Amino acid sequence: MSVKIKIENLYKVFGPQPKTALKMLKEGLDKEEIHQRTGMTIGVQDASFEVNTGEIFVVMGLSGSGKSTLVRMLNRLIEPTSGHVYVDGQDVATMNDEDLVKLRRKTISMVFQSFALMPHMSVLENAAFGLEMAGVDKQSRNERAMQALEQVGLEGYHNSRPDELSGGMQQRVGLARGLAVDPDVLLMDEAFSALDPLIRTEMQDELLKLQAKHKRTIVFISHDLDEAMRIGDRIAIMEGGRVVQVGTPEEILQNPADDYVRAFFRGVDPTNILTVGDIARQTQVTVIRHTGEGPRAALQRLISHDREYGYVLDTDRRFMGIVSTDTLKNLIDSGGGKDISPAFIGEARAAQAGDSMQDILPEVTARPWPIPVLGEEGKYLGVISKNQFLRTLQRNHLEEQQA
Ligand SMILES: Nc1ncnc2c1ncn2[C@@H]1O[C@H](COP(=O)(O)OP(=O)(O)OP(=O)(O)O)[C@@H](O)[C@H]1O
């Protein structure tokens, strides 16, 4: 995995004497004190992280946490006060004007929430606008813009005016404009936030589809956890100008760095409402009855269902453990007889129907197999997989938002 963007100890101070504010920060004063004493605002404070080539990296945080400031320093739409921004190893923070223009025209393009379309220009001209700025001749820019429009599903609309299109379609034009430049890096600033939820999901899918075909490095600002979890390979969470955590959605969900991060997930966290029993499903997983089913039959069953693991129940449907194809094969090879119970995978802990989702979170994320859920008298109710867990979180959040 190669690193596309690396930021190092990046700061932005808004105000007339940024160096004074930096000095005060280094002396241990906090953002609020500095603002009170000097009127200057610390927009971004000591941010460091890397963005890998080809990933969707989401920058998430509440309003005013510094997302836009941080991302605008990547192409120097905002001048960093101190620190470094390396793109392909070149420091954008100290780049001369000529290189900076090249960087903005070829390497990094930006898609905005407001679409920023020109009302008097056609869809094609709008999509070609970035290329025009880059000095590309008319014929090639129209060809490339047509291709980009096709990529976002707008073929046939090239002669329309922006106001003839729906909000979702206008955002597609904005995206096409970003794509037409064929940049390595796409910065997307709350690009889908103005869209209604259904169209927004559609655009997220579209982006994932485009990304599957042509892996760009995307830095995506969002204040929405659903969106971040849905599209982000990794997420950086910002609070008060600082980057407080960087990780995959699962890492952050499993191990939030502090209460602020936890609070984000509390919004989507249905752990107080749903119990494990509510979301257990009797799907997909092959159940091997303990009595009367020896290792050969069990192995056959797993193989025919294309499963690596099976859930072992006794004749009363009480859960006894989990067995893998490997352990079954070993058991057969060693001539260990019919009884498969000694081959159980010891760590296969089960959840109880009344447990909260929070209780089982560590198990769900740590194990390669779905977690079995048991009801009264240890009877097997079904399983919860990691995906199902995440989907439930997301669905609940959406319902909460719509309520
Ligand atoms: N040009 C500016 N002059 C002074 N302060 C600014 C300027 N731009 C941003 N700030 C301040 O810097 C901090 C970070 O703002 P920023 O816009 O980066 O946050 P954000 O997380 O993108 O918020 P939002 O989601 O509302 O866009 C805020 O306190 C903001 O008021």
The ligand as a Gaussian input file, in Angstrom:
#p B3LYP/6-31G(d) Opt

LIG

0 1
 N      -11.806000      32.373000       7.185000
 C      -11.941000      32.155000       8.489000
 N      -11.678000      33.116000       9.375000
 C      -11.789000      32.894000      10.705000
 N      -12.148000      31.722000      11.232000
 C      -12.424000      30.711000      10.403000
 C      -12.335000      30.868000       8.976000
 N      -12.680000      29.683000       8.397000
 C      -12.964000      28.842000       9.413000
 N      -12.799000      29.448000      10.606000
 C      -12.975000      28.838000      11.921000
 O      -12.167000      27.678000      11.996000
 C      -12.840000      26.626000      12.671000
 C      -12.946000      25.405000      11.752000
 O      -13.858000      25.692000      10.696000
 P      -14.177000      24.716000       9.488000
 O      -15.027000      25.458000       8.525000
 O      -12.921000      24.122000       8.985000
 O      -15.020000      23.594000      10.228000
 P      -15.896000      22.429000       9.569000
 O      -15.684000      21.250000      10.448000
 O      -15.603000      22.299000       8.145000
 O      -17.356000      22.989000       9.799000
 P      -18.672000      22.846000       8.842000
 O      -19.077000      21.408000       8.920000
 O      -19.641000      23.767000       9.540000
 O      -18.272000      23.314000       7.505000
 C      -14.169000      27.193000      13.097000
 O      -14.054000      27.658000      14.407000
 C      -14.389000      28.349000      12.144000
 O      -15.184000      29.347000      12.722000

